[in-house]
Amino acid sequence: MTTTFEKEVNEFVELVKGFKYQEAHDKFYSDALVKHENENAPTISLEAHRTEMENFLASITDYSAELCSLIISDNMSVVEWNYKFKHKEWGDRDFMEISTQRWKDGKIIHERHHYKTESW
């Protein structure tokens, strides 16, 4: 039997796959969000995340996100993605990313993205 939490996570994943970040943001992120890109300083708050997301999305084309694996357990999701897109400053990107989300009351309260960078 699928739990409500599993349904929420799966809906979130489908929105990301479909490049529906705005909808995913509005439906599944908490006002108290803390988000990290690798080991960078956190982005704190829903509004700061929205601004960051809108700036990023405005810079990319030819987007695809392939779900490679998904773990759902104890109010946490771990998603392995293969992202491909063209970025107006960075050029073509094709990379693997692990994203972890901690959930509370149907919303993501903490998220961290792990991926290789040019400096690694």
N, CA, C and O atoms as CSV, one atom per row, in Angstrom:
chain,resi,resn,atom,element,x,y,z
A,1,MET,N,N,0.838,-1.183,0.000
A,1,MET,CA,C,0.000,0.000,0.000
A,1,MET,C,C,0.885,1.250,0.000
A,1,MET,O,O,1.832,1.349,0.780
A,2,THR,N,N,0.574,2.180,-0.864
A,2,THR,CA,C,1.333,3.422,-0.973
A,2,THR,C,C,0.839,4.419,0.069
A,2,THR,O,O,-0.363,4.644,0.205
A,3,THR,N,N,1.771,5.010,0.797
A,3,THR,CA,C,1.407,5.990,1.820
A,3,THR,C,C,1.197,7.362,1.176
A,3,THR,O,O,1.574,7.593,0.027
A,4,THR,N,N,0.596,8.251,1.933
A,4,THR,CA,C,0.431,9.636,1.474
A,4,THR,C,C,1.791,10.269,1.211
A,4,THR,O,O,1.962,10.987,0.225
A,5,PHE,N,N,2.746,10.011,2.076
A,5,PHE,CA,C,4.082,10.564,1.899
A,5,PHE,C,C,4.709,10.076,0.595
A,5,PHE,O,O,5.287,10.873,-0.145
A,6,GLU,N,N,4.605,8.794,0.306
A,6,GLU,CA,C,5.156,8.254,-0.944
A,6,GLU,C,C,4.485,8.895,-2.157
A,6,GLU,O,O,5.149,9.179,-3.154
A,7,LYS,N,N,3.200,9.119,-2.080
A,7,LYS,CA,C,2.480,9.785,-3.171
A,7,LYS,C,C,2.990,11.212,-3.365
A,7,LYS,O,O,3.168,11.660,-4.498
A,8,GLU,N,N,3.223,11.925,-2.264
A,8,GLU,CA,C,3.730,13.296,-2.350
A,8,GLU,C,C,5.110,13.325,-3.003
A,8,GLU,O,O,5.366,14.138,-3.891
A,9,VAL,N,N,5.986,12.444,-2.565
A,9,VAL,CA,C,7.337,12.397,-3.122
A,9,VAL,C,C,7.280,12.059,-4.611
A,9,VAL,O,O,7.964,12.691,-5.416
A,10,ASN,N,N,6.480,11.083,-4.973
A,10,ASN,CA,C,6.367,10.706,-6.379
A,10,ASN,C,C,5.787,11.831,-7.229
A,10,ASN,O,O,6.204,12.021,-8.371
A,11,GLU,N,N,4.837,12.571,-6.688
A,11,GLU,CA,C,4.300,13.721,-7.421
A,11,GLU,C,C,5.376,14.796,-7.595
A,11,GLU,O,O,5.503,15.382,-8.670
A,12,PHE,N,N,6.139,15.049,-6.551
A,12,PHE,CA,C,7.240,16.000,-6.621
A,12,PHE,C,C,8.238,15.587,-7.712
A,12,PHE,O,O,8.648,16.418,-8.522
A,13,VAL,N,N,8.624,14.316,-7.734
A,13,VAL,CA,C,9.564,13.798,-8.727
A,13,VAL,C,C,9.012,13.987,-10.143
A,13,VAL,O,O,9.750,14.385,-11.045
A,14,GLU,N,N,7.743,13.709,-10.339
A,14,GLU,CA,C,7.140,13.872,-11.664
A,14,GLU,C,C,7.141,15.332,-12.112
A,14,GLU,O,O,7.338,15.621,-13.292
A,15,LEU,N,N,6.924,16.240,-11.181
A,15,LEU,CA,C,6.976,17.668,-11.529
A,15,LEU,C,C,8.378,18.080,-11.964
A,15,LEU,O,O,8.536,18.818,-12.937
A,16,VAL,N,N,9.391,17.607,-11.249
A,16,VAL,CA,C,10.776,17.925,-11.616
A,16,VAL,C,C,11.093,17.325,-12.985
A,16,VAL,O,O,11.680,17.997,-13.832
A,17,LYS,N,N,10.713,16.074,-13.208
A,17,LYS,CA,C,10.954,15.443,-14.512
A,17,LYS,C,C,10.294,16.241,-15.633
A,17,LYS,O,O,10.846,16.351,-16.728
A,18,GLY,N,N,9.132,16.789,-15.364
A,18,GLY,CA,C,8.381,17.526,-16.365
A,18,GLY,C,C,8.743,18.997,-16.473
A,18,GLY,O,O,8.052,19.756,-17.152
A,19,PHE,N,N,9.822,19.412,-15.809
A,19,PHE,CA,C,10.288,20.810,-15.820
A,19,PHE,C,C,9.224,21.752,-15.249
A,19,PHE,O,O,9.086,22.890,-15.698
A,20,LYS,N,N,8.488,21.274,-14.273
A,20,LYS,CA,C,7.445,22.067,-13.627
A,20,LYS,C,C,7.933,22.503,-12.242
A,20,LYS,O,O,7.297,22.236,-11.223
A,21,TYR,N,N,9.064,23.169,-12.243
A,21,TYR,CA,C,9.683,23.584,-10.987
A,21,TYR,C,C,8.824,24.579,-10.212
A,21,TYR,O,O,8.746,24.519,-8.984
A,22,GLN,N,N,8.195,25.476,-10.923
A,22,GLN,CA,C,7.364,26.480,-10.244
A,22,GLN,C,C,6.241,25.804,-9.465
A,22,GLN,O,O,5.977,26.142,-8.311
A,23,GLU,N,N,5.587,24.848,-10.112
A,23,GLU,CA,C,4.509,24.107,-9.447
A,23,GLU,C,C,5.048,23.289,-8.277
A,23,GLU,O,O,4.434,23.249,-7.210
A,24,ALA,N,N,6.195,22.636,-8.474
A,24,ALA,CA,C,6.804,21.865,-7.380
A,24,ALA,C,C,7.172,22.783,-6.221
A,24,ALA,O,O,6.961,22.445,-5.056
A,25,HIS,N,N,7.719,23.938,-6.553
A,25,HIS,CA,C,8.103,24.915,-5.533
A,25,HIS,C,C,6.890,25.346,-4.715
A,25,HIS,O,O,6.920,25.324,-3.485
A,26,ASP,N,N,5.832,25.732,-5.403
A,26,ASP,CA,C,4.642,26.247,-4.722
A,26,ASP,C,C,3.927,25.186,-3.890
A,26,ASP,O,O,3.339,25.493,-2.852
A,27,LYS,N,N,3.980,23.943,-4.348
A,27,LYS,CA,C,3.221,22.886,-3.670
A,27,LYS,C,C,4.013,22.175,-2.581
A,27,LYS,O,O,3.443,21.774,-1.567
A,28,PHE,N,N,5.323,22.013,-2.778
A,28,PHE,CA,C,6.056,21.095,-1.905
A,28,PHE,C,C,7.184,21.693,-1.073
A,28,PHE,O,O,7.823,20.961,-0.317
A,29,TYR,N,N,7.453,22.979,-1.178
A,29,TYR,CA,C,8.520,23.558,-0.365
A,29,TYR,C,C,7.948,24.374,0.788
A,29,TYR,O,O,6.990,25.128,0.617
A,30,SER,N,N,8.539,24.213,1.943
A,30,SER,CA,C,8.116,24.902,3.166
A,30,SER,C,C,8.615,26.342,3.188
A,30,SER,O,O,9.657,26.655,2.610
A,31,ASP,N,N,7.878,27.203,3.847
A,31,ASP,CA,C,8.318,28.592,4.066
A,31,ASP,C,C,9.645,28.630,4.825
A,31,ASP,O,O,10.416,29.580,4.690
A,32,ALA,N,N,9.905,27.598,5.618
A,32,ALA,CA,C,11.115,27.539,6.442
A,32,ALA,C,C,12.246,26.766,5.760
A,32,ALA,O,O,13.142,26.265,6.440
A,33,LEU,N,N,12.220,26.664,4.448
A,33,LEU,CA,C,13.193,25.876,3.694
A,33,LEU,C,C,14.632,26.329,3.939
A,33,LEU,O,O,14.929,27.521,4.012
A,34,VAL,N,N,15.512,25.338,4.064
A,34,VAL,CA,C,16.961,25.535,4.054
A,34,VAL,C,C,17.490,24.614,2.965
A,34,VAL,O,O,17.289,23.401,3.021
A,35,LYS,N,N,18.174,25.195,1.962
A,35,LYS,CA,C,18.654,24.418,0.824
A,35,LYS,C,C,20.138,24.657,0.610
A,35,LYS,O,O,20.616,25.788,0.699
A,36,HIS,N,N,20.870,23.570,0.322
A,36,HIS,CA,C,22.314,23.633,0.067
A,36,HIS,C,C,22.612,23.093,-1.330
A,36,HIS,O,O,22.041,22.088,-1.753
A,37,GLU,N,N,23.507,23.771,-2.035
A,37,GLU,CA,C,24.113,23.246,-3.252
A,37,GLU,C,C,25.505,22.777,-2.843
A,37,GLU,O,O,26.367,23.584,-2.496
A,38,ASN,N,N,25.712,21.469,-2.887
A,38,ASN,CA,C,26.968,20.884,-2.428
A,38,ASN,C,C,27.296,21.416,-1.033
A,38,ASN,O,O,26.472,21.328,-0.123
A,39,GLU,N,N,28.489,21.962,-0.868
A,39,GLU,CA,C,28.905,22.464,0.449
A,39,GLU,C,C,28.807,23.981,0.544
A,39,GLU,O,O,29.374,24.585,1.454
A,40,ASN,N,N,28.092,24.598,-0.391
A,40,ASN,CA,C,27.942,26.049,-0.373
A,40,ASN,C,C,27.075,26.503,0.803
A,40,ASN,O,O,26.361,25.700,1.405
A,41,ALA,N,N,27.144,27.763,1.113
A,41,ALA,CA,C,26.300,28.334,2.162
A,41,ALA,C,C,24.840,28.087,1.806
A,41,ALA,O,O,24.489,28.057,0.627
A,42,PRO,N,N,24.000,27.913,2.795
A,42,PRO,CA,C,22.601,27.589,2.505
A,42,PRO,C,C,21.813,28.770,1.958
A,42,PRO,O,O,22.108,29.933,2.234
A,43,THR,N,N,20.804,28.426,1.175
A,43,THR,CA,C,19.766,29.366,0.791
A,43,THR,C,C,18.663,29.174,1.823
A,43,THR,O,O,18.164,28.063,1.997
A,44,ILE,N,N,18.284,30.236,2.502
A,44,ILE,CA,C,17.316,30.123,3.590
A,44,ILE,C,C,16.063,30.903,3.228
A,44,ILE,O,O,16.129,32.097,2.936
A,45,SER,N,N,14.947,30.239,3.248
A,45,SER,CA,C,13.588,30.758,3.049
A,45,SER,C,C,13.052,30.388,1.671
A,45,SER,O,O,13.801,30.202,0.712
A,46,LEU,N,N,11.782,30.293,1.614
A,46,LEU,CA,C,11.075,29.963,0.387
A,46,LEU,C,C,11.279,31.035,-0.668
A,46,LEU,O,O,11.480,30.717,-1.840
A,47,GLU,N,N,11.231,32.297,-0.272
A,47,GLU,CA,C,11.385,33.392,-1.242
A,47,GLU,C,C,12.791,33.451,-1.821
A,47,GLU,O,O,12.957,33.712,-3.012
A,48,ALA,N,N,13.798,33.214,-1.001
A,48,ALA,CA,C,15.171,33.196,-1.512
A,48,ALA,C,C,15.348,32.038,-2.495
A,48,ALA,O,O,16.020,32.179,-3.516
A,49,HIS,N,N,14.749,30.912,-2.183
A,49,HIS,CA,C,14.801,29.765,-3.090
A,49,HIS,C,C,14.083,30.077,-4.394
A,49,HIS,O,O,14.574,29.721,-5.465
A,50,ARG,N,N,12.939,30.730,-4.327
A,50,ARG,CA,C,12.181,31.083,-5.533
A,50,ARG,C,C,13.033,31.964,-6.457
A,50,ARG,O,O,13.098,31.714,-7.661
A,51,THR,N,N,13.679,32.981,-5.905
A,51,THR,CA,C,14.514,33.877,-6.696
A,51,THR,C,C,15.659,33.117,-7.352
A,51,THR,O,O,15.930,33.294,-8.540
A,52,GLU,N,N,16.327,32.273,-6.578
A,52,GLU,CA,C,17.433,31.473,-7.087
A,52,GLU,C,C,16.954,30.550,-8.219
A,52,GLU,O,O,17.602,30.440,-9.260
A,53,MET,N,N,15.814,29.895,-7.999
A,53,MET,CA,C,15.254,28.974,-8.976
A,53,MET,C,C,14.859,29.705,-10.263
A,53,MET,O,O,15.168,29.234,-11.358
A,54,GLU,N,N,14.190,30.833,-10.144
A,54,GLU,CA,C,13.755,31.584,-11.327
A,54,GLU,C,C,14.947,32.055,-12.149
A,54,GLU,O,O,14.905,32.004,-13.379
A,55,ASN,N,N,16.010,32.513,-11.492
A,55,ASN,CA,C,17.225,32.943,-12.207
A,55,ASN,C,C,17.865,31.781,-12.949
A,55,ASN,O,O,18.291,31.927,-14.095
A,56,PHE,N,N,17.933,30.627,-12.295
A,56,PHE,CA,C,18.512,29.449,-12.927
A,56,PHE,C,C,17.668,28.998,-14.115
A,56,PHE,O,O,18.205,28.763,-15.198
A,57,LEU,N,N,16.370,28.877,-13.930
A,57,LEU,CA,C,15.500,28.387,-14.995
A,57,LEU,C,C,15.485,29.309,-16.206
A,57,LEU,O,O,15.319,28.849,-17.335
A,58,ALA,N,N,15.654,30.595,-15.981
A,58,ALA,CA,C,15.690,31.550,-17.085
A,58,ALA,C,C,16.961,31.396,-17.928
A,58,ALA,O,O,17.042,31.932,-19.033
A,59,SER,N,N,17.940,30.675,-17.414
A,59,SER,CA,C,19.227,30.525,-18.096
A,59,SER,C,C,19.386,29.197,-18.826
A,59,SER,O,O,20.421,28.961,-19.449
A,60,ILE,N,N,18.370,28.316,-18.762
A,60,ILE,CA,C,18.559,26.997,-19.369
A,60,ILE,C,C,17.526,26.701,-20.454
A,60,ILE,O,O,16.414,27.230,-20.458
A,61,THR,N,N,17.948,25.824,-21.381
A,61,THR,CA,C,17.079,25.300,-22.434
A,61,THR,C,C,17.405,23.823,-22.619
A,61,THR,O,O,18.348,23.308,-22.019
A,62,ASP,N,N,16.629,23.152,-23.443
A,62,ASP,CA,C,16.859,21.736,-23.781
A,62,ASP,C,C,17.025,20.877,-22.533
A,62,ASP,O,O,17.978,20.105,-22.426
A,63,TYR,N,N,16.113,21.009,-21.611
A,63,TYR,CA,C,16.167,20.365,-20.302
A,63,TYR,C,C,15.630,18.944,-20.363
A,63,TYR,O,O,14.626,18.672,-21.022
A,64,SER,N,N,16.315,18.042,-19.665
A,64,SER,CA,C,15.748,16.724,-19.368
A,64,SER,C,C,16.264,16.276,-18.013
A,64,SER,O,O,17.381,16.603,-17.610
A,65,ALA,N,N,15.426,15.521,-17.323
A,65,ALA,CA,C,15.800,14.966,-16.025
A,65,ALA,C,C,15.359,13.510,-16.003
A,65,ALA,O,O,14.167,13.204,-16.052
A,66,GLU,N,N,16.336,12.623,-15.929
A,66,GLU,CA,C,16.032,11.198,-15.863
A,66,GLU,C,C,16.172,10.735,-14.416
A,66,GLU,O,O,17.214,10.925,-13.789
A,67,LEU,N,N,15.119,10.131,-13.902
A,67,LEU,CA,C,15.155,9.555,-12.565
A,67,LEU,C,C,15.942,8.253,-12.634
A,67,LEU,O,O,15.572,7.341,-13.374
A,68,CYS,N,N,17.022,8.163,-11.870
A,68,CYS,CA,C,17.852,6.961,-11.859
A,68,CYS,C,C,17.517,6.059,-10.678
A,68,CYS,O,O,17.481,4.837,-10.817
A,69,SER,N,N,17.272,6.656,-9.520
A,69,SER,CA,C,16.873,5.879,-8.353
A,69,SER,C,C,16.183,6.790,-7.352
A,69,SER,O,O,16.362,8.008,-7.358
A,70,LEU,N,N,15.390,6.164,-6.493
A,70,LEU,CA,C,14.605,6.907,-5.507
A,70,LEU,C,C,14.467,6.079,-4.246
A,70,LEU,O,O,14.107,4.903,-4.295
A,71,ILE,N,N,14.758,6.703,-3.117
A,71,ILE,CA,C,14.566,6.086,-1.805
A,71,ILE,C,C,13.606,6.976,-1.031
A,71,ILE,O,O,13.785,8.193,-0.978
A,72,ILE,N,N,12.599,6.374,-0.437
A,72,ILE,CA,C,11.623,7.107,0.380
A,72,ILE,C,C,11.534,6.399,1.716
A,72,ILE,O,O,11.184,5.220,1.774
A,73,SER,N,N,11.852,7.113,2.800
A,73,SER,CA,C,11.828,6.492,4.122
A,73,SER,C,C,11.843,7.552,5.211
A,73,SER,O,O,12.596,8.523,5.135
A,74,ASP,N,N,11.017,7.363,6.212
A,74,ASP,CA,C,11.067,8.175,7.430
A,74,ASP,C,C,11.117,9.683,7.158
A,74,ASP,O,O,12.016,10.369,7.645
A,75,ASN,N,N,10.176,10.191,6.398
A,75,ASN,CA,C,10.092,11.620,6.090
A,75,ASN,C,C,11.331,12.153,5.386
A,75,ASN,O,O,11.696,13.318,5.547
A,76,MET,N,N,11.971,11.294,4.608
A,76,MET,CA,C,13.143,11.689,3.836
A,76,MET,C,C,13.070,11.035,2.458
A,76,MET,O,O,12.646,9.888,2.318
A,77,SER,N,N,13.491,11.786,1.451
A,77,SER,CA,C,13.612,11.218,0.110
A,77,SER,C,C,15.028,11.466,-0.383
A,77,SER,O,O,15.640,12.491,-0.081
A,78,VAL,N,N,15.534,10.511,-1.144
A,78,VAL,CA,C,16.840,10.607,-1.768
A,78,VAL,C,C,16.625,10.260,-3.233
A,78,VAL,O,O,16.132,9.182,-3.566
A,79,VAL,N,N,17.006,11.197,-4.108
A,79,VAL,CA,C,16.752,11.027,-5.531
A,79,VAL,C,C,18.063,11.143,-6.292
A,79,VAL,O,O,18.823,12.092,-6.101
A,80,GLU,N,N,18.318,10.169,-7.155
A,80,GLU,CA,C,19.467,10.246,-8.050
A,80,GLU,C,C,18.950,10.631,-9.429
A,80,GLU,O,O,18.070,9.973,-9.984
A,81,TRP,N,N,19.515,11.714,-9.975
A,81,TRP,CA,C,19.082,12.259,-11.251
A,81,TRP,C,C,20.221,12.258,-12.259
A,81,TRP,O,O,21.394,12.338,-11.893
A,82,ASN,N,N,19.857,12.166,-13.533
A,82,ASN,CA,C,20.766,12.507,-14.622
A,82,ASN,C,C,20.134,13.717,-15.313
A,82,ASN,O,O,19.140,13.597,-16.029
A,83,TYR,N,N,20.735,14.877,-15.081
A,83,TYR,CA,C,20.245,16.126,-15.673
A,83,TYR,C,C,21.025,16.440,-16.943
A,83,TYR,O,O,22.238,16.247,-17.013
A,84,LYS,N,N,20.301,16.926,-17.936
A,84,LYS,CA,C,20.913,17.424,-19.165
A,84,LYS,C,C,20.215,18.722,-19.536
A,84,LYS,O,O,18.987,18.807,-19.528
A,85,PHE,N,N,21.026,19.748,-19.866
A,85,PHE,CA,C,20.451,21.013,-20.309
A,85,PHE,C,C,21.551,21.875,-20.906
A,85,PHE,O,O,22.739,21.574,-20.790
A,86,LYS,N,N,21.129,22.946,-21.541
A,86,LYS,CA,C,22.054,23.956,-22.044
A,86,LYS,C,C,21.880,25.192,-21.182
A,86,LYS,O,O,20.762,25.659,-20.963
A,87,HIS,N,N,22.986,25.712,-20.701
A,87,HIS,CA,C,22.966,26.897,-19.855
A,87,HIS,C,C,23.631,28.029,-20.629
A,87,HIS,O,O,24.666,27.825,-21.264
A,88,LYS,N,N,23.049,29.206,-20.578
A,88,LYS,CA,C,23.558,30.310,-21.394
A,88,LYS,C,C,24.973,30.742,-21.011
A,88,LYS,O,O,25.668,31.331,-21.839
A,89,GLU,N,N,25.418,30.471,-19.796
A,89,GLU,CA,C,26.787,30.821,-19.393
A,89,GLU,C,C,27.699,29.608,-19.285
A,89,GLU,O,O,28.889,29.712,-19.585
A,90,TRP,N,N,27.173,28.461,-18.864
A,90,TRP,CA,C,27.991,27.277,-18.609
A,90,TRP,C,C,28.072,26.325,-19.799
A,90,TRP,O,O,28.906,25.420,-19.806
A,91,GLY,N,N,27.221,26.516,-20.800
A,91,GLY,CA,C,27.211,25.609,-21.949
A,91,GLY,C,C,26.414,24.347,-21.669
A,91,GLY,O,O,25.542,24.329,-20.800
A,92,ASP,N,N,26.723,23.287,-22.418
A,92,ASP,CA,C,26.011,22.011,-22.288
A,92,ASP,C,C,26.390,21.328,-20.982
A,92,ASP,O,O,27.561,21.274,-20.607
A,93,ARG,N,N,25.395,20.817,-20.312
A,93,ARG,CA,C,25.606,20.081,-19.062
A,93,ARG,C,C,24.929,18.718,-19.154
A,93,ARG,O,O,23.806,18.596,-19.642
A,94,ASP,N,N,25.633,17.699,-18.675
A,94,ASP,CA,C,25.126,16.328,-18.579
A,94,ASP,C,C,25.786,15.760,-17.335
A,94,ASP,O,O,26.968,15.420,-17.369
A,95,PHE,N,N,25.049,15.651,-16.242
A,95,PHE,CA,C,25.675,15.252,-14.983
A,95,PHE,C,C,24.710,14.491,-14.089
A,95,PHE,O,O,23.490,14.553,-14.241
A,96,MET,N,N,25.305,13.779,-13.159
A,96,MET,CA,C,24.555,13.039,-12.145
A,96,MET,C,C,24.474,13.896,-10.887
A,96,MET,O,O,25.411,14.616,-10.541
A,97,GLU,N,N,23.330,13.800,-10.213
A,97,GLU,CA,C,23.127,14.552,-8.976
A,97,GLU,C,C,22.346,13.689,-8.003
A,97,GLU,O,O,21.408,12.985,-8.380
A,98,ILE,N,N,22.748,13.758,-6.758
A,98,ILE,CA,C,21.991,13.148,-5.667
A,98,ILE,C,C,21.351,14.295,-4.895
A,98,ILE,O,O,22.036,15.228,-4.476
A,99,SER,N,N,20.047,14.223,-4.710
A,99,SER,CA,C,19.319,15.236,-3.936
A,99,SER,C,C,18.646,14.562,-2.761
A,99,SER,O,O,17.974,13.542,-2.908
A,100,THR,N,N,18.838,15.152,-1.588
A,100,THR,CA,C,18.161,14.647,-0.397
A,100,THR,C,C,17.175,15.702,0.080
A,100,THR,O,O,17.470,16.897,0.087
A,101,GLN,N,N,16.004,15.237,0.476
A,101,GLN,CA,C,14.987,16.134,1.007
A,101,GLN,C,C,14.461,15.581,2.333
A,101,GLN,O,O,14.146,14.397,2.452
A,102,ARG,N,N,14.378,16.455,3.304
A,102,ARG,CA,C,13.696,16.126,4.561
A,102,ARG,C,C,12.346,16.818,4.520
A,102,ARG,O,O,12.245,18.000,4.191
A,103,TRP,N,N,11.322,16.071,4.854
A,103,TRP,CA,C,9.948,16.540,4.733
A,103,TRP,C,C,9.286,16.664,6.104
A,103,TRP,O,O,9.591,15.914,7.031
A,104,LYS,N,N,8.378,17.627,6.207
A,104,LYS,CA,C,7.551,17.785,7.410
A,104,LYS,C,C,6.187,18.306,6.958
A,104,LYS,O,O,6.100,19.316,6.261
A,105,ASP,N,N,5.145,17.622,7.352
A,105,ASP,CA,C,3.776,18.031,7.028
A,105,ASP,C,C,3.571,18.238,5.528
A,105,ASP,O,O,2.920,19.195,5.109
A,106,GLY,N,N,4.134,17.326,4.717
A,106,GLY,CA,C,3.940,17.381,3.274
A,106,GLY,C,C,4.775,18.410,2.545
A,106,GLY,O,O,4.541,18.669,1.365
A,107,LYS,N,N,5.748,19.005,3.224
A,107,LYS,CA,C,6.592,20.049,2.622
A,107,LYS,C,C,8.065,19.721,2.851
A,107,LYS,O,O,8.438,19.111,3.854
A,108,ILE,N,N,8.883,20.137,1.903
A,108,ILE,CA,C,10.333,19.972,2.041
A,108,ILE,C,C,10.854,21.101,2.934
A,108,ILE,O,O,10.665,22.282,2.644
A,109,ILE,N,N,11.509,20.710,4.018
A,109,ILE,CA,C,12.047,21.708,4.949
A,109,ILE,C,C,13.562,21.845,4.809
A,109,ILE,O,O,14.128,22.878,5.165
A,110,HIS,N,N,14.222,20.798,4.287
A,110,HIS,CA,C,15.665,20.842,4.081
A,110,HIS,C,C,15.993,20.051,2.822
A,110,HIS,O,O,15.485,18.951,2.609
A,111,GLU,N,N,16.852,20.635,1.994
A,111,GLU,CA,C,17.244,19.966,0.755
A,111,GLU,C,C,18.727,20.214,0.511
A,111,GLU,O,O,19.242,21.306,0.751
A,112,ARG,N,N,19.403,19.165,0.025
A,112,ARG,CA,C,20.811,19.303,-0.342
A,112,ARG,C,C,21.021,18.581,-1.667
A,112,ARG,O,O,20.556,17.459,-1.868
A,113,HIS,N,N,21.741,19.263,-2.571
A,113,HIS,CA,C,22.089,18.699,-3.866
A,113,HIS,C,C,23.586,18.416,-3.892
A,113,HIS,O,O,24.396,19.273,-3.540
A,114,HIS,N,N,23.944,17.205,-4.314
A,114,HIS,CA,C,25.345,16.788,-4.394
A,114,HIS,C,C,25.668,16.463,-5.845
A,114,HIS,O,O,25.004,15.631,-6.463
A,115,TYR,N,N,26.692,17.120,-6.390
A,115,TYR,CA,C,27.114,16.859,-7.767
A,115,TYR,C,C,28.538,17.337,-7.948
A,115,TYR,O,O,29.027,18.181,-7.198
A,116,LYS,N,N,29.196,16.786,-8.955
A,116,LYS,CA,C,30.581,17.160,-9.259
A,116,LYS,C,C,30.596,18.574,-9.830
A,116,LYS,O,O,29.729,18.942,-10.623
A,117,THR,N,N,31.577,19.354,-9.424
A,117,THR,CA,C,31.753,20.698,-9.954
A,117,THR,C,C,33.085,20.792,-10.677
A,117,THR,O,O,33.909,19.883,-10.585
A,118,GLU,N,N,33.298,21.871,-11.385
A,118,GLU,CA,C,34.549,22.086,-12.121
A,118,GLU,C,C,35.758,22.097,-11.184
A,118,GLU,O,O,36.860,21.733,-11.594
A,119,SER,N,N,35.564,22.505,-9.954
A,119,SER,CA,C,36.702,22.602,-9.024
A,119,SER,C,C,37.064,21.259,-8.398
A,119,SER,O,O,38.061,21.179,-7.681
A,120,TRP,N,N,36.300,20.216,-8.638
A,120,TRP,CA,C,36.601,18.901,-8.053
A,120,TRP,C,C,37.524,18.129,-8.927
A,120,TRP,O,O,37.887,17.000,-8.596
